Amino acid sequence: MLVRFRSPGSVGVSLFFWALVLSAGLCSELKVRVRLADGRITEELLEADSERDSITLEYRQADGTLITFLADFKQDVKIFRALILGELERGQSQYQALCFITRLSHNEIISSESMARLRQKNPHTIRTAEEKRPTETLSMNVAVNVTLAWQLSTLIYNTCSLAHDGVYTREADMRHWLDTGIEGSVFETLPQAVEVPGLQSCRSVKDLWQSCSCSYSVRLEWYPCLLKYCRNKDSLGHSAPYKCGIKSCSKGYDFTYYTPHKQLCLWEEEA
Ligand SMILES: *[C@@H]1O[C@H](CO)[C@@H](O)[C@H](O)[C@H]1NC(C)=O
């Protein structure tokens, strides 16, 4: 007998299910309403492309910033892009684009194939994640040449070519990629706080033309991080597990990177 408790977790199970569709070249999108940390509601667009073996998650923040997260399962790379509206009255361009590239580990997010089959029963429900994962701090002290970045992931160029000089990765990721045969010309190591004595956090810098260490935070408020399995006993008493829903997670990322001018890191002032 299946007992369904009315806890938020089990409601989550019953609200998502799998569409019975054939998997060849599956492409699908899901719109999920989520509550952001500041209480506002935003609509997240989750797209799965099972042929490219990738997932895209996109949402707009209240300040107009467009956040895009891309998981490339073919090359085990994840991409975060922020399109930040510039302050024209402060001499900034119309928007600023930042791209952070890092390795995708297994079990961070459900597969593109599972994602492509996911449907929700009530698209108007406002969702909050079942599990809040700890915020990760990432020191992005290597610049990536976006023209050559196809070697890491073929999805980087289209996603990050707007971010002319703001494509970053971590040193540990670079070392891993160099070990797998990626050319060194893809990367350029940036000055770090330890190498540039006096490199301050942009928060404490007053001069807009001074270099500093900038931080940018991204929060993925809701994403399917795990599959849930149920069991049904057949007439012979055998039970086989089957996919019956997803677990949703939320996770924050704090990226820190070198910037040549505080002018490119004005959000640190408003924080
Ligand atoms: C990136 O690589 C391209 C192609 O090799 C090169 O022309 C360009 O100068 C490089 N950009 C930077 C900033 O090094």
The ligand as a Gaussian input file, in Angstrom:
#p B3LYP/6-31G(d) Opt

LIG

0 1
 C       42.544000      34.418000     -28.025000
 O       42.923000      33.526000     -29.036000
 C       42.859000      34.089000     -30.334000
 C       43.124000      32.966000     -31.339000
 O       44.363000      32.342000     -31.070000
 C       43.861000      35.223000     -30.444000
 O       43.803000      35.796000     -31.722000
 C       43.540000      36.261000     -29.383000
 O       44.505000      37.281000     -29.384000
 C       43.465000      35.622000     -28.021000
 N       42.975000      36.624000     -27.065000
 C       43.639000      36.972000     -25.966000
 C       42.991000      37.996000     -25.123000
 O       44.698000      36.488000     -25.691000

